Amino acid sequence: MKEYEEFDGNSAEEQEIAIDLMPYLKKALKGWKKILLFALAGVVFGLIAAFSIPRTYTTKAVVAPELITRSSAGGLSSLASLAGINMNNMALTDAMHPDMYPEIIHSTNFYLNLFDMPVTVQTKDSLVHTDLYDYMVNYYKRPWYGAILGLPQAMIGGIKKLFTHEEEEETGHEHVDSLRLTRQQEMVVRALAKRITANVEKRSYVITLQVTMQDPVIAAQLANAVIDNLRRFVVSYRTEKSRENVDYYQKLYDENREAYLKAQRALAYYMDSHQNISGRSTMVQQQQLQNEVQLRYQMYSQTAQNLMNAQAKVQQEAPVLVVIQPGIAPQRGKPSKTKLVLLWLVIGALAGVVFVCSKKG
């Protein structure tokens, strides 16, 4: 009997809740005109937002860096790989770990190197061939409310100029000082930092790069330019010592080659000038010159071999960035005008329901 009473009590509570919801439903049906007005207002706001926010396109590129290991552990790492053991964390030698690649991409100097990237902008009248810096300053669209929000700051800056008499800063990027950027250059750097993101997968060290721009082609071009700049930076770091060795051996090679040719010319001149002269002193002098030529040749040959080895080492130490997925111009942009209008329609309708149901009477 108690079980039946508990069951009947729950049913009564559920019926009471259902009955309590009925007045709100009646109010909503009765005030459908107001709800419709709220929905129409939401559509208007949605249209304003849809045509105020510039559409952006995001492209994704995937890169796999080469891991450089110690030569002494090469055989051990090979055996470990056959056993399924990952020795990458134990065998990395240099400070340029793949985990640092996103930090390199997000550094100020890295963005400064992208300023000169050539881009083509489609305007209403024609195609404009310019660079990334000029595109970000003069062709990148901002929402209309951005100008309104930035109006107080612009007024404060204008008032400061009237009273401080500061020298007007140079515009453009013809002269870039990484230690002291102009306001415009700093603005472009910050804008690029917001539109370029890079993440590293912890196990495989695969780098995923995402670039968001208002032009799909420029987004793809910028993603590929970031990959190329990263490759040049890493190659320059990894081969710096080897390139110094190449310069050193190149200098020795040139000096020894010149010394060898000089000794060879001295021997030839002596032999030509003492052709018909025979004597022990002549033979001794000729032998000394021949020994000098032989010694210079050995030094010249040895430095030539060292130079070739150093050049080969530069090529060997140059890391490889395998581009798994290059930047491709995306077909669809964000936000979708249709989805944005529908979202505001739903928000307006819900606001109308809340307004109608909250009224007394």
DRENDO-1510 file (C-alpha; in Angstrom, 1 decimal, always signed):
<recs>
REC; n; res; u; v; w
REC; 1; MET; +0.0; +0.0; +0.0 .
REC; 2; LYS; +2.8; +2.4; +0.8 .
REC; 3; GLU; +4.4; +1.8; -2.6 .
REC; 4; TYR; +1.1; +2.7; -4.3 .
REC; 5; GLU; +0.8; +5.8; -2.2 .
REC; 6; GLU; +4.4; +6.9; -3.1 .
REC; 7; PHE; +3.6; +6.3; -6.8 .
REC; 8; ASP; +0.4; +8.3; -6.6 .
REC; 9; GLY; +2.2; +11.1; -4.8 .
REC; 10; ASN; +4.9; +11.4; -7.5 .
REC; 11; SER; +2.3; +11.3; -10.2 .
REC; 12; ALA; +0.5; +14.2; -8.4 .
REC; 13; GLU; +3.7; +16.2; -8.2 .
REC; 14; GLU; +4.4; +15.7; -11.9 .
REC; 15; GLN; +0.8; +16.7; -12.8 .
REC; 16; GLU; +1.2; +19.8; -10.6 .
REC; 17; ILE; +4.4; +20.8; -12.5 .
REC; 18; ALA; +2.7; +20.1; -15.8 .
REC; 19; ILE; -0.2; +22.3; -14.7 .
REC; 20; ASP; +2.1; +25.0; -13.6 .
REC; 21; LEU; +3.7; +25.2; -17.0 .
REC; 22; MET; +0.4; +25.7; -18.8 .
REC; 23; PRO; -0.1; +29.4; -17.8 .
REC; 24; TYR; +3.3; +30.2; -19.4 .
REC; 25; LEU; +2.4; +28.4; -22.5 .
REC; 26; LYS; -0.9; +30.2; -22.7 .
REC; 27; LYS; +0.9; +33.6; -22.2 .
REC; 28; ALA; +3.3; +32.7; -25.0 .
REC; 29; LEU; +0.5; +31.8; -27.3 .
REC; 30; LYS; -1.4; +34.9; -26.4 .
REC; 31; GLY; +1.6; +37.2; -26.9 .
REC; 32; TRP; +2.8; +35.6; -30.2 .
REC; 33; LYS; +2.8; +39.0; -31.9 .
REC; 34; LYS; +5.3; +40.4; -29.4 .
REC; 35; ILE; +7.4; +37.3; -29.7 .
REC; 36; LEU; +7.3; +37.7; -33.5 .
REC; 37; LEU; +8.5; +41.3; -33.0 .
REC; 38; PHE; +11.4; +40.2; -30.9 .
REC; 39; ALA; +12.3; +37.5; -33.5 .
REC; 40; LEU; +12.2; +40.2; -36.2 .
REC; 41; ALA; +14.4; +42.4; -34.1 .
REC; 42; GLY; +16.8; +39.5; -33.7 .
REC; 43; VAL; +16.8; +39.0; -37.5 .
REC; 44; VAL; +17.7; +42.7; -37.9 .
REC; 45; PHE; +20.5; +42.5; -35.4 .
REC; 46; GLY; +21.7; +39.3; -37.1 .
REC; 47; LEU; +21.8; +41.0; -40.5 .
REC; 48; ILE; +23.7; +44.0; -39.1 .
REC; 49; ALA; +26.2; +41.6; -37.5 .
REC; 50; ALA; +26.5; +39.4; -40.6 .
REC; 51; PHE; +27.4; +42.4; -42.8 .
REC; 52; SER; +29.5; +44.2; -40.2 .
REC; 53; ILE; +31.9; +41.3; -39.4 .
REC; 54; PRO; +34.3; +40.7; -42.3 .
REC; 55; ARG; +34.5; +37.1; -43.3 .
REC; 56; THR; +37.7; +35.3; -42.5 .
REC; 57; TYR; +39.3; +32.1; -44.0 .
REC; 58; THR; +41.4; +29.7; -42.0 .
REC; 59; THR; +43.9; +27.3; -43.6 .
REC; 60; LYS; +45.9; +24.6; -41.9 .
REC; 61; ALA; +49.3; +23.3; -42.6 .
REC; 62; VAL; +51.0; +20.2; -41.0 .
REC; 63; VAL; +54.8; +19.9; -40.7 .
REC; 64; ALA; +56.9; +17.1; -39.3 .
REC; 65; PRO; +60.4; +18.2; -38.1 .
REC; 66; GLU; +63.5; +15.9; -38.3 .
REC; 67; LEU; +65.0; +15.0; -34.9 .
REC; 68; ILE; +68.8; +15.2; -34.7 .
REC; 69; THR; +70.4; +12.6; -32.4 .
REC; 70; ARG; +73.9; +12.0; -31.1 .
REC; 71; SER; +76.1; +10.1; -33.5 .
REC; 72; SER; +77.4; +7.9; -30.6 .
REC; 73; ALA; +73.9; +6.7; -29.9 .
REC; 74; GLY; +73.0; +6.1; -33.5 .
REC; 75; GLY; +73.4; +2.3; -33.3 .
REC; 76; LEU; +71.7; +2.1; -29.9 .
REC; 77; SER; +68.7; +4.2; -31.1 .
REC; 78; SER; +68.4; +1.9; -34.1 .
REC; 79; LEU; +68.3; -1.2; -31.9 .
REC; 80; ALA; +65.8; +0.6; -29.6 .
REC; 81; SER; +63.6; +1.5; -32.5 .
REC; 82; LEU; +63.5; -2.2; -33.5 .
REC; 83; ALA; +62.4; -3.0; -29.9 .
REC; 84; GLY; +59.7; -0.3; -30.0 .
REC; 85; ILE; +61.5; +2.0; -27.5 .
REC; 86; ASN; +61.5; +5.8; -28.2 .
REC; 87; MET; +64.9; +7.3; -27.4 .
REC; 88; ASN; +64.2; +10.7; -29.0 .
REC; 89; ASN; +64.0; +12.4; -25.6 .
REC; 90; MET; +67.3; +10.9; -24.5 .
REC; 91; ALA; +69.2; +11.5; -27.7 .
REC; 92; LEU; +68.3; +15.1; -28.6 .
REC; 93; THR; +71.5; +17.2; -28.7 .
REC; 94; ASP; +70.8; +20.8; -29.6 .
REC; 95; ALA; +68.8; +23.5; -27.9 .
REC; 96; MET; +66.5; +23.9; -31.0 .
REC; 97; HIS; +64.0; +21.3; -29.8 .
REC; 98; PRO; +60.7; +21.0; -31.9 .
REC; 99; ASP; +58.8; +22.2; -28.8 .
REC; 100; MET; +60.4; +25.6; -29.3 .
REC; 101; TYR; +59.2; +26.0; -32.9 .
REC; 102; PRO; +55.9; +27.7; -31.9 .
REC; 103; GLU; +57.9; +30.2; -29.8 .
REC; 104; ILE; +60.1; +30.9; -32.8 .
REC; 105; ILE; +57.0; +31.5; -35.0 .
REC; 106; HIS; +55.5; +33.8; -32.4 .
REC; 107; SER; +58.7; +35.9; -31.9 .
REC; 108; THR; +58.7; +39.5; -33.1 .
REC; 109; ASN; +61.7; +39.1; -35.4 .
REC; 110; PHE; +59.9; +36.2; -37.2 .
REC; 111; TYR; +56.9; +38.4; -37.9 .
REC; 112; LEU; +59.2; +41.2; -39.1 .
REC; 113; ASN; +60.7; +38.8; -41.7 .
REC; 114; LEU; +57.1; +38.3; -43.1 .
REC; 115; PHE; +56.5; +42.0; -43.8 .
REC; 116; ASP; +58.0; +41.8; -47.4 .
REC; 117; MET; +56.0; +38.7; -48.4 .
REC; 118; PRO; +54.4; +39.6; -51.8 .
REC; 119; VAL; +50.6; +39.4; -51.9 .
REC; 120; THR; +47.9; +40.2; -54.5 .
REC; 121; VAL; +44.8; +42.0; -53.3 .
REC; 122; GLN; +41.5; +41.9; -55.3 .
REC; 123; THR; +39.8; +45.3; -55.1 .
REC; 124; LYS; +36.6; +46.5; -56.7 .
REC; 125; ASP; +38.5; +47.9; -59.7 .
REC; 126; SER; +41.6; +45.8; -60.2 .
REC; 127; LEU; +44.3; +43.6; -58.7 .
REC; 128; VAL; +46.9; +45.3; -56.5 .
REC; 129; HIS; +50.3; +43.7; -56.1 .
REC; 130; THR; +51.8; +44.7; -52.8 .
REC; 131; ASP; +53.4; +43.2; -49.7 .
REC; 132; LEU; +51.9; +41.7; -46.5 .
REC; 133; TYR; +52.7; +44.8; -44.4 .
REC; 134; ASP; +50.8; +47.2; -46.8 .
REC; 135; TYR; +47.9; +44.7; -47.0 .
REC; 136; MET; +47.5; +44.6; -43.2 .
REC; 137; VAL; +47.6; +48.4; -42.9 .
REC; 138; ASN; +45.6; +49.5; -45.9 .
REC; 139; TYR; +43.5; +46.6; -47.2 .
REC; 140; TYR; +42.6; +44.5; -44.1 .
REC; 141; LYS; +38.9; +45.3; -43.3 .
REC; 142; ARG; +37.8; +46.2; -39.8 .
REC; 143; PRO; +34.2; +46.1; -38.6 .
REC; 144; TRP; +32.5; +49.5; -38.4 .
REC; 145; TYR; +32.1; +49.4; -34.7 .
REC; 146; GLY; +35.9; +49.0; -34.3 .
REC; 147; ALA; +36.3; +52.6; -35.4 .
REC; 148; ILE; +33.7; +53.7; -32.8 .
REC; 149; LEU; +35.4; +51.8; -30.0 .
REC; 150; GLY; +38.8; +53.2; -31.0 .
REC; 151; LEU; +37.5; +56.8; -31.2 .
REC; 152; PRO; +38.3; +57.7; -27.5 .
REC; 153; GLN; +41.9; +56.4; -27.9 .
REC; 154; ALA; +42.3; +58.4; -31.1 .
REC; 155; MET; +41.0; +61.6; -29.4 .
REC; 156; ILE; +43.4; +61.1; -26.5 .
REC; 157; GLY; +46.3; +60.6; -28.9 .
REC; 158; GLY; +45.4; +63.7; -30.8 .
REC; 159; ILE; +45.2; +65.8; -27.6 .
REC; 160; LYS; +48.6; +64.5; -26.5 .
REC; 161; LYS; +50.1; +65.6; -29.9 .
REC; 162; LEU; +48.8; +69.1; -29.4 .
REC; 163; PHE; +50.5; +69.5; -26.1 .
REC; 164; THR; +53.7; +67.4; -26.3 .
REC; 165; HIS; +54.8; +68.3; -29.9 .
REC; 166; GLU; +56.2; +64.9; -30.5 .
REC; 167; GLU; +57.8; +64.1; -33.8 .
REC; 168; GLU; +55.6; +62.3; -36.2 .
REC; 169; GLU; +56.6; +58.6; -36.5 .
REC; 170; GLU; +57.6; +57.2; -39.8 .
REC; 171; THR; +55.0; +54.9; -41.5 .
REC; 172; GLY; +55.9; +51.8; -43.5 .
REC; 173; HIS; +58.5; +49.2; -43.0 .
REC; 174; GLU; +61.4; +50.5; -45.1 .
REC; 175; HIS; +63.3; +51.1; -41.9 .
REC; 176; VAL; +62.6; +48.5; -39.3 .
REC; 177; ASP; +64.4; +48.5; -35.9 .
REC; 178; SER; +63.5; +45.4; -34.0 .
REC; 179; LEU; +64.5; +47.1; -30.8 .
REC; 180; ARG; +62.2; +50.1; -31.3 .
REC; 181; LEU; +59.2; +49.5; -33.5 .
REC; 182; THR; +56.8; +52.3; -34.6 .
REC; 183; ARG; +53.2; +52.1; -33.4 .
REC; 184; GLN; +52.1; +51.0; -36.9 .
REC; 185; GLN; +54.7; +48.3; -37.1 .
REC; 186; GLU; +53.8; +47.1; -33.6 .
REC; 187; MET; +50.1; +47.1; -34.6 .
REC; 188; VAL; +50.9; +44.8; -37.6 .
REC; 189; VAL; +53.0; +42.5; -35.5 .
REC; 190; ARG; +50.1; +42.1; -33.0 .
REC; 191; ALA; +47.6; +41.6; -35.8 .
REC; 192; LEU; +49.8; +38.8; -37.3 .
REC; 193; ALA; +50.2; +37.2; -33.8 .
REC; 194; LYS; +46.4; +36.9; -33.5 .
REC; 195; ARG; +46.0; +35.3; -36.9 .
REC; 196; ILE; +48.9; +32.8; -36.8 .
REC; 197; THR; +48.8; +29.9; -34.3 .
REC; 198; ALA; +51.1; +26.9; -34.0 .
REC; 199; ASN; +50.8; +23.8; -31.8 .
REC; 200; VAL; +53.2; +20.8; -31.4 .
REC; 201; GLU; +51.9; +17.2; -30.8 .
REC; 202; LYS; +53.9; +16.0; -27.8 .
REC; 203; ARG; +54.6; +12.4; -29.0 .
REC; 204; SER; +55.3; +12.8; -32.6 .
REC; 205; TYR; +56.4; +16.5; -32.6 .
REC; 206; VAL; +54.1; +17.1; -35.6 .
REC; 207; ILE; +53.5; +20.9; -35.9 .
REC; 208; THR; +50.0; +22.1; -36.8 .
REC; 209; LEU; +49.9; +25.6; -38.2 .
REC; 210; GLN; +46.7; +27.6; -38.6 .
REC; 211; VAL; +46.5; +31.0; -40.4 .
REC; 212; THR; +43.4; +33.1; -40.5 .
REC; 213; MET; +43.1; +35.9; -43.0 .
REC; 214; GLN; +40.3; +37.7; -44.9 .
REC; 215; ASP; +41.6; +36.4; -48.3 .
REC; 216; PRO; +41.8; +32.6; -48.7 .
REC; 217; VAL; +44.7; +32.8; -51.1 .
REC; 218; ILE; +46.7; +35.1; -48.8 .
REC; 219; ALA; +46.0; +32.8; -45.9 .
REC; 220; ALA; +47.5; +29.8; -47.8 .
REC; 221; GLN; +50.5; +31.9; -49.0 .
REC; 222; LEU; +51.2; +33.1; -45.5 .
REC; 223; ALA; +51.0; +29.6; -44.1 .
REC; 224; ASN; +53.6; +28.4; -46.6 .
REC; 225; ALA; +55.7; +31.5; -46.0 .
REC; 226; VAL; +55.8; +30.7; -42.3 .
REC; 227; ILE; +56.9; +27.2; -43.1 .
REC; 228; ASP; +59.7; +28.4; -45.4 .
REC; 229; ASN; +60.9; +31.0; -42.8 .
REC; 230; LEU; +60.9; +28.4; -40.1 .
REC; 231; ARG; +62.9; +26.0; -42.2 .
REC; 232; ARG; +65.5; +28.7; -43.0 .
REC; 233; PHE; +65.7; +29.7; -39.3 .
REC; 234; VAL; +66.3; +26.1; -38.1 .
REC; 235; VAL; +68.7; +25.3; -40.9 .
REC; 236; SER; +70.7; +28.5; -40.1 .
REC; 237; TYR; +70.9; +27.6; -36.4 .
REC; 238; ARG; +71.7; +23.9; -36.9 .
REC; 239; THR; +74.5; +24.5; -39.5 .
REC; 240; GLU; +76.0; +27.7; -38.0 .
REC; 241; LYS; +79.1; +25.9; -36.6 .
REC; 242; SER; +79.6; +23.9; -39.7 .
REC; 243; ARG; +79.3; +27.0; -41.9 .
REC; 244; GLU; +82.0; +28.7; -39.8 .
REC; 245; ASN; +84.2; +25.7; -40.4 .
REC; 246; VAL; +83.6; +25.9; -44.1 .
REC; 247; ASP; +84.6; +29.6; -44.0 .
REC; 248; TYR; +87.7; +28.7; -42.1 .
REC; 249; TYR; +88.8; +25.9; -44.4 .
REC; 250; GLN; +88.0; +28.0; -47.4 .
REC; 251; LYS; +90.4; +30.6; -46.2 .
REC; 252; LEU; +93.1; +27.9; -45.5 .
REC; 253; TYR; +92.4; +26.4; -48.9 .
REC; 254; ASP; +92.9; +29.7; -50.7 .
REC; 255; GLU; +96.1; +30.5; -48.8 .
REC; 256; ASN; +97.6; +27.0; -49.4 .
REC; 257; ARG; +96.6; +27.0; -53.0 .
REC; 258; GLU; +98.3; +30.3; -53.6 .
REC; 259; ALA; +101.4; +29.1; -51.7 .
REC; 260; TYR; +101.6; +25.9; -53.7 .
REC; 261; LEU; +101.3; +27.8; -57.0 .
REC; 262; LYS; +103.9; +30.3; -55.9 .
REC; 263; ALA; +106.3; +27.5; -54.9 .
REC; 264; GLN; +105.6; +25.8; -58.3 .
REC; 265; ARG; +106.4; +29.0; -60.2 .
REC; 266; ALA; +109.6; +29.4; -58.2 .
REC; 267; LEU; +110.8; +25.9; -59.1 .
REC; 268; ALA; +109.9; +26.3; -62.8 .
REC; 269; TYR; +111.8; +29.6; -62.9 .
REC; 270; TYR; +114.9; +28.1; -61.2 .
REC; 271; MET; +114.9; +25.1; -63.5 .
REC; 272; ASP; +114.6; +27.3; -66.6 .
REC; 273; SER; +117.3; +29.7; -65.4 .
REC; 274; HIS; +119.8; +26.9; -64.5 .
REC; 275; GLN; +119.2; +24.6; -67.4 .
REC; 276; ASN; +122.8; +24.4; -68.6 .
REC; 277; ILE; +124.4; +24.7; -65.2 .
REC; 278; SER; +125.5; +21.6; -63.4 .
REC; 279; GLY; +126.8; +21.5; -59.9 .
REC; 280; ARG; +126.1; +20.2; -56.5 .
REC; 281; SER; +124.8; +23.5; -55.2 .
REC; 282; THR; +122.4; +23.7; -58.1 .
REC; 283; MET; +121.1; +20.2; -57.5 .
REC; 284; VAL; +120.7; +20.9; -53.8 .
REC; 285; GLN; +118.8; +24.1; -54.5 .
REC; 286; GLN; +116.6; +22.4; -57.0 .
REC; 287; GLN; +115.9; +19.6; -54.5 .
REC; 288; GLN; +115.0; +22.1; -51.8 .
REC; 289; LEU; +112.5; +23.8; -54.2 .
REC; 290; GLN; +111.0; +20.4; -55.2 .
REC; 291; ASN; +110.6; +19.5; -51.6 .
REC; 292; GLU; +108.9; +22.9; -50.9 .
REC; 293; VAL; +106.5; +22.3; -53.9 .
REC; 294; GLN; +105.8; +18.8; -52.5 .
REC; 295; LEU; +105.1; +20.1; -49.0 .
REC; 296; ARG; +102.9; +22.9; -50.3 .
REC; 297; TYR; +101.0; +20.4; -52.5 .
REC; 298; GLN; +100.3; +18.1; -49.5 .
REC; 299; MET; +99.0; +21.0; -47.4 .
REC; 300; TYR; +96.9; +22.2; -50.3 .
REC; 301; SER; +95.5; +18.7; -50.9 .
REC; 302; GLN; +94.8; +18.2; -47.2 .
REC; 303; THR; +92.9; +21.5; -46.9 .
REC; 304; ALA; +91.0; +20.8; -50.1 .
REC; 305; GLN; +89.8; +17.5; -48.5 .
REC; 306; ASN; +88.9; +19.3; -45.2 .
REC; 307; LEU; +86.9; +21.8; -47.2 .
REC; 308; MET; +85.0; +19.2; -49.0 .
REC; 309; ASN; +84.2; +17.4; -45.7 .
REC; 310; ALA; +83.1; +20.6; -44.1 .
REC; 311; GLN; +80.8; +21.4; -47.0 .
REC; 312; ALA; +79.4; +17.8; -46.9 .
REC; 313; LYS; +78.8; +18.2; -43.1 .
REC; 314; VAL; +76.7; +21.4; -43.7 .
REC; 315; GLN; +74.5; +19.4; -46.0 .
REC; 316; GLN; +74.3; +16.5; -43.6 .
REC; 317; GLU; +73.4; +18.6; -40.6 .
REC; 318; ALA; +70.8; +20.6; -42.4 .
REC; 319; PRO; +67.5; +19.4; -40.9 .
REC; 320; VAL; +64.4; +18.5; -42.9 .
REC; 321; LEU; +60.9; +19.8; -42.4 .
REC; 322; VAL; +58.6; +17.4; -44.0 .
REC; 323; VAL; +55.5; +19.3; -45.2 .
REC; 324; ILE; +52.7; +16.8; -44.6 .
REC; 325; GLN; +49.9; +19.2; -45.5 .
REC; 326; PRO; +50.8; +22.6; -47.2 .
REC; 327; GLY; +48.6; +25.6; -46.9 .
REC; 328; ILE; +45.6; +25.4; -49.3 .
REC; 329; ALA; +43.1; +28.2; -50.0 .
REC; 330; PRO; +40.0; +27.3; -48.0 .
REC; 331; GLN; +36.6; +27.4; -49.8 .
REC; 332; ARG; +34.4; +28.4; -46.9 .
REC; 333; GLY; +34.8; +31.3; -44.6 .
REC; 334; LYS; +33.5; +32.3; -41.2 .
REC; 335; PRO; +31.1; +33.5; -39.9 .
REC; 336; SER; +28.3; +32.1; -42.0 .
REC; 337; LYS; +25.8; +34.9; -42.6 .
REC; 338; THR; +22.9; +32.4; -42.7 .
REC; 339; LYS; +23.8; +30.7; -39.4 .
REC; 340; LEU; +24.4; +34.1; -37.8 .
REC; 341; VAL; +21.0; +35.4; -38.8 .
REC; 342; LEU; +19.3; +32.2; -37.6 .
REC; 343; LEU; +21.2; +32.4; -34.3 .
REC; 344; TRP; +20.0; +35.9; -33.7 .
REC; 345; LEU; +16.4; +34.9; -34.7 .
REC; 346; VAL; +16.4; +32.2; -32.0 .
REC; 347; ILE; +17.9; +34.6; -29.5 .
REC; 348; GLY; +15.2; +37.2; -30.3 .
REC; 349; ALA; +12.4; +34.6; -30.1 .
REC; 350; LEU; +13.7; +33.4; -26.7 .
REC; 351; ALA; +13.9; +36.9; -25.4 .
REC; 352; GLY; +10.4; +37.5; -26.6 .
REC; 353; VAL; +9.1; +34.4; -24.8 .
REC; 354; VAL; +10.9; +35.5; -21.6 .
REC; 355; PHE; +9.4; +39.0; -21.9 .
REC; 356; VAL; +5.9; +37.8; -22.5 .
REC; 357; CYS; +5.9; +35.2; -19.7 .
REC; 358; SER; +7.5; +37.5; -17.1 .
REC; 359; LYS; +4.6; +40.0; -17.5 .
REC; 360; LYS; +2.0; +39.8; -14.8 .
REC; 361; GLY; -1.7; +39.4; -15.7 .
</recs>
